[in-house]
């Protein structure tokens, strides 16, 4: 089939019409195929080979049309198979992978938060607790523990001081015996 004769071609499960092939990848004429560009999300290390030589990019990779290789998504983003570009992770999600593992972003673990395009999640500092995991920065994601509560390490929530103990300030990292609290207040 030469010129612009209509035909249908299936390539890696994607149906390509004559219009797709001639517009994006070249046409055939009486002298054989012209230069074929691989479609977005695929690559062919041997330029000018037939369209059948194009291989789809793996999940976690991307490619613009006509590329000879696929590129790994950067940390903080992901790409599905046949991706033309990578998608940044939303706030509250992360992707540390820079390989074919990056086919989706993962939720931050309990007690941690992340902004958009994050490669990792961050815990709240001691004396603070997580308010929500889907925020972009520590001041919005983490809140001070209040009087009578504490957080000794990164935590999703503050703990109440044990019976007979208290603390002197907000953002406490520990509690002390209540009788020390009375001395501190000048009693």
C-alpha positions in Angstrom: 0.0 0.0 0.0 1.6 3.2 -1.2 0.9 6.9 -1.0 -2.2 7.8 1.0 -4.1 4.6 0.5 -6.2 4.0 3.6 -5.1 1.1 5.7 -5.2 0.1 9.4 -2.1 -1.0 11.3 -2.0 -2.2 14.9 1.1 -1.3 16.8 1.5 -2.6 20.3 -2.3 -2.7 20.8 -2.8 0.8 19.3 -4.7 1.1 16.0 -3.0 3.4 13.6 -4.9 4.7 10.6 -3.3 5.9 7.4 -3.7 9.5 8.6 -1.8 8.6 11.8 1.0 6.9 9.9 1.4 9.5 7.2 1.1 12.6 9.5 3.2 11.3 12.4 5.5 8.7 11.0 6.0 9.2 7.3 4.4 7.6 4.2 5.2 4.8 1.8 5.8 5.5 -1.9 6.8 3.5 -4.9 10.4 3.6 -3.6 9.6 2.0 -0.3 9.1 3.5 3.2 10.3 6.9 4.0 11.8 7.8 7.4 9.5 6.6 10.2 9.4 8.4 13.5 8.3 6.4 16.5 5.2 7.7 18.2 5.3 9.4 21.6 6.0 7.0 24.4 8.2 4.8 22.3 11.7 4.7 20.8 13.7 3.0 18.1 17.5 3.0 18.5 17.8 2.4 14.7 16.5 5.5 13.1 14.7 5.0 9.8 13.6 1.5 10.5 10.1 0.3 10.0 7.4 1.4 12.5 7.3 -2.2 13.8 10.8 -1.6 15.1 9.6 1.0 17.6 9.4 -0.3 21.2 7.1 1.2 23.8 8.7 3.0 26.7 8.4 1.1 30.0 6.3 2.5 32.9 8.4 5.2 34.6 9.9 6.4 31.3 8.8 8.8 28.6 9.7 9.8 25.0 8.6 12.5 22.6 7.8 11.4 19.0 10.8 10.4 16.9 13.2 9.7 19.8 15.8 6.9 19.7 15.6 6.2 23.4 13.3 6.6 26.3 14.2 8.7 29.3 13.6 7.8 33.0 11.2 10.1 34.9 12.9 12.2 37.5 12.2 11.5 41.2 9.0 13.2 42.3 7.2 12.2 39.1 5.9 9.2 37.3 5.0 8.0 33.8 2.8 5.2 32.6 3.7 3.0 29.6 3.6 5.0 26.3 4.1 8.3 28.1 5.1 11.4 26.2 6.0 13.1 29.5 6.1 12.5 33.2 3.5 13.7 35.6 4.5 15.3 38.9 3.4 13.7 42.1 0.6 15.6 43.9 1.1 16.9 47.5 0.9 14.0 50.0 2.5 11.6 47.5 6.1 10.9 46.5 8.2 9.0 44.0 11.8 8.3 44.8 12.4 6.0 41.8 14.2 7.2 38.7 13.6 4.0 36.8 10.8 1.9 35.5 9.6 1.6 39.1 8.1 5.1 38.8 4.8 4.1 37.2 2.8 5.8 40.0 3.4 7.9 43.1 3.1 6.4 46.6 1.2 7.8 49.6 3.3 9.3 52.3 3.6 7.0 55.4 1.6 7.8 58.5 3.0 10.9 60.3 4.8 12.3 57.2 3.9 14.9 54.6 5.1 16.1 51.2 4.6 18.9 48.7 4.0 18.4 45.0 6.8 16.8 43.0 8.4 15.3 46.1 10.9 12.5 46.0 10.4 11.7 49.7 8.1 12.5 52.6 9.1 14.4 55.7 8.1 13.7 59.3 7.0 16.5 61.7 9.7 17.5 64.2 9.4 16.5 67.8 6.9 18.7 69.7 4.6 18.8 66.6 2.1 16.5 65.1 0.7 16.0 61.6 -2.4 17.9 60.7 -2.8 16.6 57.2 -0.6 14.7 54.7 -1.7 16.6 51.6 0.0 20.0 52.2 3.0 21.6 50.8 5.2 22.7 53.7 5.9 22.0 57.4 4.1 25.1 58.7 0.8 23.9 57.2 1.3 20.2 57.7 2.5 20.2 61.3 1.0 21.8 64.3 2.4 22.4 67.8 1.5 19.9 70.6 -0.6 21.9 73.2 -0.1 22.1 76.9 -0.5 18.7 78.5 0.5 16.9 75.4 3.9 16.1 73.8 5.6 14.4 70.9 9.1 12.9 71.6 9.8 12.2 67.9 8.1 12.6 64.5 4.5 11.6 65.0 1.1 11.7 63.5 -0.4 12.8 66.8 0.6 14.3 70.2 0.3 12.1 73.3 -1.3 13.2 76.6 1.2 13.5 79.4 0.9 10.5 81.8 -1.1 11.0 85.0 0.9 13.1 87.5 3.0 14.7 84.8 2.6 17.8 82.7 4.7 20.2 80.5 5.4 23.9 80.6 4.9 25.0 77.0 3.3 24.2 73.7 5.5 22.2 71.4 6.7 20.0 74.2 8.9 17.0 73.5 8.4 15.4 77.0 6.5 15.8 80.3 7.8 16.4 83.8 6.3 15.5 87.2 3.4 17.9 88.1 5.1 19.1 91.3 7.9 20.6 89.2 5.3 22.5 87.3 4.1 24.1 90.5 7.7 25.1 91.4 8.2 26.6 87.9 5.0 28.7 88.4 6.4 30.2 91.6 4.4 28.3 94.2 
